[in-house]
């Protein structure tokens, strides 16, 4: 019967246009609008985007995909996860991705969103061959070369002051190679030189041509050895209080699934962010059917400012995460601090329960002693940090309960707990409670929080999503939070709130309209030098009106209007951006164009707008001031193995005579950037 159903689906798909089954050239823009926090949050958007883009290039096998891997995509509900796993258990391995259309409680929108991220591999007998033979025939095997630069001359390249002058050229260079198969193996390296950095070879100073180099080699599912990574890696366990990778999003219009962190374990690190990753070895070993032990050891170098006391004692006053090494002072701070980390996780799991114990220790080569400010009196100081904790995930019916508790040894603790699931086929809900002590310290956390780190915060979040039918849906959340101690730009214990409402209308696959409003209220320092503790409640409001529409087979359009207001101490400032995109695709060519105008009163009303970019590159600039922003992105498929991209972007202001600040200043009111990329598949 299964073969008959499969043949029926196959024959049916013959008469359906190819664009109904997006596979190779899936556009992440729609998904970004749905799940990325398009607000002024302190998140690494580039790494978040790249993780999704990597999944597109390395789709997960539906016959080995786990519950946690499904959840990490943020596009499938608990009810749909359960339906899939029940279907696979009952009917056996899937024969094609199109078989997903046969799963109960799945709709076409779920299928369309999921299919680019998954696949069904051929017979697993190839796993009996050597890894080198599997690498040689693997289709997901590519090299990316990228060049970009600003066309205008920035002050840092011509300034006569040697202490401010950039050491290198204005060119940005990027190279990446990777060959990988989901749940089997991954090998790759990444190299990058930022604009202004010098290319040099000096092993004693840890320079090997490019300023940043990253490498990893991974094997998975070799009998009892479930995972082994040598090189650079990230980790995601529990709810990210102790060990959290970049697979975590803030509050956004996907109000349910993104609240929970997925328990993914160790993952290769393939980004160009020069911090928040481990370098060393990590492994996962299956002791019994239900118990897995994960352990890692890492030794890495971090950028930071070193202070020297009168008696020649040295200490770290701050860590630097920009990854830029252009000027003498930036070069001096490069890789000044040695960090050694070890950790272990003992995990118990079965069909419904996933629980574990976590321990993580960090040692720094120099003690950390931060420059004192009123808000950081409880910041971490010392040369060693130890965290221990436990997490639990439990699934029952269409709900999942999750939580984690963590303790910084001899200091504070953190707790987060919640649930999410389907009350009905149409209604999804999520609830989350969090309580973070002001002296809880975690350097690799990515837990759900209002602050950028889980510290000095208490809060309760409620999110919901309702699908009226295939055309109409709505979502929203309310988050109530407190800060028991002072925080940056808020020198008083305080509380606040944030809420969002979104309405979606999709009359067809060719049209999507959404309206969204968000409000956040919390205190802000007023900046009075005579009274550092004078503050008032600031209220930020954002409004989005967006429409995507297509004119098959070649054209698609996107129109967006974004507004914002900010109220503080009786004064209201405003901002607006109007954006028009046109995308054209025919044969081997595709072209994306944007024209945007913006007018904001100040930086508090900056407006973040996603921009399409070359593959594996992410652009999410803040529009502020008064001006015009546009870009053109062209892609050409030179052959089945080679793709070319060329991107030009331009910004022009009418409220200033210089663009940028400091060494990044451009004389004049406009700036132009170009980017060229080639991808070669082997």
Beta strands, then each sheet from edge to edge (+ up, - down):
strand 1: 60-61
strand 2: 118-119
strand 3: 141-150
strand 4: 172-181
strand 5: 185-193
strand 6: 200-202
strand 7: 207-209
strand 8: 212-222
strand 9: 225-236
strand 10: 265-268
strand 11: 278-286
strand 12: 291-308
strand 13: 314-320
strand 14: 337-349
strand 15: 353-368
strand 16: 382-396
strand 17: 399-408
strand 18: 413-422
strand 19: 427-436
strand 20: 457-467
strand 21: 472-483
strand 22: 494-508
strand 23: 511-525
strand 24: 535-551
strand 25: 555-568
strand 26: 571-586
strand 27: 589-600
strand 28: 607-608
strand 29: 622-623
strand 30: 626-637
strand 31: 642-653
strand 32: 658-659
strand 33: 666-667
strand 34: 670-681
sheet 1: 1+ 2+
sheet 2: 10+ 9- 8+ 5- 4+ 3- 34+ 31- 30+ 27- 26+ 25- 24+ 23- 22+ 21- 20+ 19- 18+ 17- 16+ 15- 14+ 12- 11+
sheet 3: 10+ 9- 8+ 5- 4+ 3- 34+ 31- 30+ 27- 26+ 25- 24+ 23- 22+ 21- 20+ 19- 18+ 17- 16+ 15- 14+ 12- 13+
sheet 4: 6+ 7-
sheet 5: 28+ 29-
sheet 6: 32+ 33-
end
